[in-house]
Amino acid sequence: MYDRQLKIPSNIRTPAFILDVAALKKNMGLAARVRHEAGITMLLATKSFAMPAAFPFMRDALDGTTASGAFEARLGAEDFGKDVHTYAPAFSDDEFDEVLNFSHTIYFNSPTQLEKFLPRMRAYEKKWGKKICVGVRVNPGYASATVGGDLYNPCAPNSRFGVTRGQLDALPWQDIDTLHVHALCEAQYEGSVGLIRHVAQHFAPYLQRVKAINFGGGHFINHPTYDVAVLMGALKIFKQQFPHLQVVMEPGGGLVVNTGWLATRVLDVHENGQKIMLLDCSPTCHFMDALNGSFRPRIVGAIDAATAEADDTLRGKFPRHYILGGKTCMTGDVLAPYAFSRPLQVGDVLFLEDMMHYNFVQTTTFNGTPLPDLALWHEDGRYEVVKRFGYDDFKRRLA
Ligand SMILES: Cc1ncc(COP(=O)(O)O)c(C=O)c1O
């Protein structure tokens, strides 16, 4: 339905997550600029975006990846091919050898994890002649205004993330290279700058004892309203205060915001008080954050129905309202009504916007729902399916 606007072939198989390579390259241009001009290390958080087919477009702009465990560490090492930093709230005995194999920096979440794994790490270094940096995640006790409630606030009360202030003095500082202070989620520049200043003000004695500081992710640097000049100004001041520190940032969403769509097809239009579009995708399986209310996808050619209703001019332009229904049996697998300019028909393809961060890495096959294709829309207009999933992918996880 919207293929002429997007120039994506109308014969695409849906559902499909489609990466806009031109948009990704644009985002990488900005990331590279921040990295060079501010003189920082910039990593991709693969928990947010892990598409090896896209890594060639990202590699030059970044210093490496940041992983959440052994699997992501290996993916980063083998497919991105640059530095890998790895953090987990707790490492398991079984995964730790793999974490050692693939990581350049390993961050521990607590004094007990550090105490448990440091000897194994030192033994590994001795055996293989490889230096691995030791990081410690600290709970900085900072929440930005945009963090959006405790669901996405790493410093929420009773958070399981990071060494608390009162535990800091007892850490073995001679062994620690890097402090890690992830505290943000989709933060505008005020959040990033607030965190940087907060850490400088409240953690200076500890910063003096280490070689690097990792300001975590959640810096939404490529969002249209994020002012990178202000971020770079804050980083400059921080580096003047702590000239011995290497500064690391590890955004995920901020590197891939607005770089692609989830294309989905209307399978049926159901009537029950309202018109309900039944789609070949599912919020439950393909963009679960939409169900907890923290995310409402934009749709090309449509607007939120409540917004349309509240505005006289928009009401006339977008008269057709539809609830969006997912393909599963879960009752709540729906999105509140959207308003369209014209009636939808079975077979129409909708493009849900800004679907590249978190959504495709979190997909499930609940209800036997097929996983969407992963595809690249190249700058020359070529549409390349990089992964098509089938029954085998569904069954392999079950049997
Ligand atoms: C430790 C850590 N680093 C980086 C990130 C990436 O955050 P974002 O994708 O919001 O930039 C996260 C997200 O949860 C995280 O927990």
The ligand as an SDF file (V2000), in Angstrom:
LIG
                    3D

 16 16  0  0  0  0  0  0  0  0999 V2000
   24.4850   -2.0820   30.3860 C   0  0  0  0  0  0  0  0  0  0  0  0
   23.7760   -1.5640   29.1800 C   0  0  0  0  0  0  0  0  0  0  0  0
   24.4860   -0.9620   28.2200 N   0  0  0  0  0  0  0  0  0  0  0  0
   23.8950   -0.4910   27.1120 C   0  0  0  0  0  0  0  0  0  0  0  0
   22.5410   -0.6100   26.9090 C   0  0  0  0  0  0  0  0  0  0  0  0
   21.9360   -0.0890   25.6340 C   0  0  0  0  0  0  0  0  0  0  0  0
   20.9360    0.8200   25.8940 O   0  0  0  0  0  0  0  0  0  0  0  0
   20.1630    1.5560   24.7270 P   0  0  0  0  0  0  0  0  0  0  0  0
   19.7960    0.5720   23.7070 O   0  0  0  0  0  0  0  0  0  0  0  0
   18.9830    2.1670   25.4110 O   0  0  0  0  0  0  0  0  0  0  0  0
   21.1010    2.5970   24.2020 O   0  0  0  0  0  0  0  0  0  0  0  0
   21.7530   -1.2280   27.8990 C   0  0  0  0  0  0  0  0  0  0  0  0
   20.3150   -1.3730   27.7350 C   0  0  0  0  0  0  0  0  0  0  0  0
   19.6100   -1.9140   28.5070 O   0  0  0  0  0  0  0  0  0  0  0  0
   22.3990   -1.7340   29.0570 C   0  0  0  0  0  0  0  0  0  0  0  0
   21.7100   -2.3530   30.0100 O   0  0  0  0  0  0  0  0  0  0  0  0
  1  2  1  0
  2  3  1  0
  2 15  2  0
  3  4  2  0
  4  5  1  0
  5  6  1  0
  5 12  2  0
  6  7  1  0
  7  8  1  0
  8  9  2  0
  8 10  1  0
  8 11  1  0
 12 13  1  0
 12 15  1  0
 13 14  2  0
 15 16  1  0
M  END
$$$$
